[in-house]
Amino acid sequence: MLELDEDIESGVRREIFEETGLTVHVDTLTGVYKNIKQGIVALVFRCVPETTEVRLSDETTAIEWLTPDEISLRMAPAYACRLLDALGSGPPCVRAHDGHDLVPGAAPER
């Protein structure tokens, strides 16, 4: 969540730092995702780490680097697609989900 006086990139950097201890450079918007049950819209950005030391927080139980296959196997589709979309090189995807699964027929729009 963004603070009222915070721009989007600053909010992305703050959230990543709070949850992982990593300092990042915010790169490209890779997707817009709407949870249709909660009415929440998430913007997802590809980021480049500027530091390497990670730490857990109250909001983070583990930090792992995963391959695309591991992402698909270990995460709910609604969240796996965010990471997989971020690995792509096209324009941002726009998707809707129910909190776990993508909405049927909600193919990525680019």
N, C-alpha and C positions, 0 to 999 in steps of 0.2 A: 504494500500500500504506500502511496506517495504521501508525504507530508504536504500540508497546504502551501507552504512557501517553496516547495522543491520542484525543480524541473525533472523531466522523465529520466534523463541519463544519470543525474545525480542520485535519484531514487534507486535506479538499477544498481549502481555502484554501492550505495549504502546497504541495500538488502543483501547483496552477495557478500559484502564484508561482514555484516552482522551474522549471517548464517554459516559462513565458511572460513572467514579470516582472510580470504583472498582479495587482493586489490586487482581490479580488472580495467581494461579499456573496453568501452561499449562500442561495438561495431555496428552490425546491420540488424534492422528489424526483420525477423524471419517468420513471424506469424501473429495472428490475432485469433484468440480462442474464447468462445462464449460458453459458459456453463449455463444451459437453458433452465436447469432446476433452481439455481441460486441467483441467476441474473448477473453473474460476475463476468467481466470481460478482462482477459489477460493479454498483455502485449509481451511477446518473447523476443529477445535480442540475442544475437550471437555476440559473445564477449571473448576477449583474449586476456588470459591471466598475465598480470605484471609481476606477481609474486608466486611462490610455490609452496609456502608453508600453510597448511590448512589446519583448522581446529573445529571441533564440534561446538554446538551452542544449544540453548534450550529448544530451538526449532529444528535442530539437525541431529539425527541419531547416527548417521554414517555418511562418509564422503567417499565415493568411488569413481574411477574413470571406467566407462563401459564401452564395449564395441557396439555397433548397431544391432547385431544379433542378440547380445545380452540385454540391450534396451528393450527390444521387442518381447523377449522372454520374461523379463522381470518386472515390467511396468504395465499398468493399466493402459489400454489403447489411448484414452483421452490425454494421458501425460507422455506416453512414449512418442506419439506423433509430434509433440513439441520439440523434443530433442532430435528426432529423425528429420523433421522439417528444417531445423537449424543447421543440419549437416549438408543440406542441399545448397544449390547455387542460384536458384531462380528467385523470382520476386516473392514477397511474403505470402504465406498461405492464410486463408480465412476458413475457420472450421467451427462447428458447434458440437457440443457433447453434453452428456447427462451426468457428468461427474465421474464416470468410469469408461463408457463406450462412446465412440463417435456416433452422431445422429445418423441413422440409415440414410443413404443417398447423399451424405455431406462429403462428397469428394473434395479434395483440396482445390480451392480456387486460387489461381495465381494470376 
